Amino acid sequence: MLELTQVLNANDRLQQRIDEVLAVGKTEWQHYLFFKSRVHGVCVALDGDLQSCAADEGIYHEALVQPALLAHPAPRRVLIMGGGEGATLREVLRHPTVERVVMVDLDKEFVGLCRRLIPEWAGGAWDDERLELRHQDITVYLQDAGERFDVVVGDLIDASDPASPAARLYGAEFYQSLSAALNPGALVATQAGPLTTTAISGHRRVRASLGRVFDSVQSYGAVVPSFYDYWGFVLAAAAP
């Protein structure tokens, strides 16, 4: 029997049964695995870490997107950082006030796999005329963005390990550069790793980084069954 084993912390490991492998390989940027689970449906893993499963991806993506989009009085321009599965985009485009979405995901090949293997997760959002899809480093994009956004959603890979190459995308220097692309009163929402007493250090780092740039920072969470964890998010507000 095939299994995906994730190291959660020094003492705990999570094993996901793999009933059928749909696609496995490596892009220029990361290793990917699409598989079917009898319990969770189609699942996506990157570099050995589970990202989403069909059975409960809606819980994660709604929790990530909807608080910010609902809290903003009139979100018209939205930036999505990452989000290659298309589900974050789906949630953003549910709001009729949204006029433009820029989605920046570095890995063009992975996004293409998602569009081919799990198109239903996007709910038709890939073909929405409000979308501009860009494949480049988000830090490079922000240097030359030339526009400002009302809401930014960070659906980047988890970086609970401060030594991870992705950790810089959760640092104060990155959020400072992001703040230059925000309209007054803009909101920033990001996933921020597990929010439990035994695995909270990564979440605290993300929150602290945002707190060095934004005056208002709030944590919240949602139970995502396939993660077997209470998952954390952070919502930050720019000055009005």
Rosetta blueprint (number, residue, H / E / L):
1 M L
2 L E
3 E E
4 L E
5 T E
6 Q E
7 V E
8 L L
9 N L
10 A L
11 N L
12 D L
13 R E
14 L E
15 Q E
16 Q E
17 R E
18 I E
19 D L
20 E E
21 V E
22 L E
23 A E
24 V E
25 G E
26 K E
27 T L
28 E L
29 W L
30 Q L
31 H E
32 Y E
33 L E
34 F E
35 F E
36 K E
37 S E
38 R L
39 V L
40 H L
41 G E
42 V E
43 C E
44 V E
45 A E
46 L E
47 D L
48 G L
49 D E
50 L E
51 Q E
52 S E
53 C E
54 A L
55 A L
56 D L
57 E H
58 G H
59 I H
60 Y H
61 H H
62 E H
63 A H
64 L H
65 V H
66 Q H
67 P H
68 A H
69 L H
70 L H
71 A H
72 H L
73 P L
74 A L
75 P L
76 R L
77 R E
78 V E
79 L E
80 I E
81 M E
82 G E
83 G L
84 G L
85 E L
86 G L
87 A H
88 T H
89 L H
90 R H
91 E H
92 V H
93 L L
94 R L
95 H L
96 P L
97 T L
98 V L
99 E L
100 R E
101 V E
102 V E
103 M E
104 V E
105 D L
106 L L
107 D L
108 K H
109 E H
110 F H
111 V H
112 G H
113 L H
114 C H
115 R H
116 R H
117 L H
118 I L
119 P H
120 E H
121 W H
122 A L
123 G L
124 G L
125 A H
126 W H
127 D H
128 D L
129 E L
130 R L
131 L E
132 E E
133 L E
134 R E
135 H L
136 Q L
137 D L
138 I H
139 T H
140 V H
141 Y H
142 L H
143 Q H
144 D L
145 A L
146 G L
147 E L
148 R L
149 F E
150 D E
151 V E
152 V E
153 V E
154 G E
155 D E
156 L L
157 I L
158 D L
159 A L
160 S L
161 D L
162 P L
163 A L
164 S L
165 P H
166 A H
167 A H
168 R H
169 L H
170 Y H
171 G L
172 A H
173 E H
174 F H
175 Y H
176 Q H
177 S H
178 L H
179 S H
180 A L
181 A L
182 L E
183 N E
184 P E
185 G E
186 A E
187 L E
188 V E
189 A E
190 T E
191 Q E
192 A E
193 G E
194 P E
195 L L
196 T E
197 T L
198 T L
199 A E
200 I L
201 S H
202 G H
203 H H
204 R H
205 R H
206 V H
207 R H
208 A H
209 S H
210 L H
211 G H
212 R L
213 V L
214 F L
215 D L
216 S E
217 V E
218 Q E
219 S E
220 Y E
221 G E
222 A E
223 V E
224 V E
225 P H
226 S H
227 F H
228 Y L
229 D E
230 Y E
231 W E
232 G E
233 F E
234 V E
235 L E
236 A E
237 A E
238 A L
239 A L
240 P L
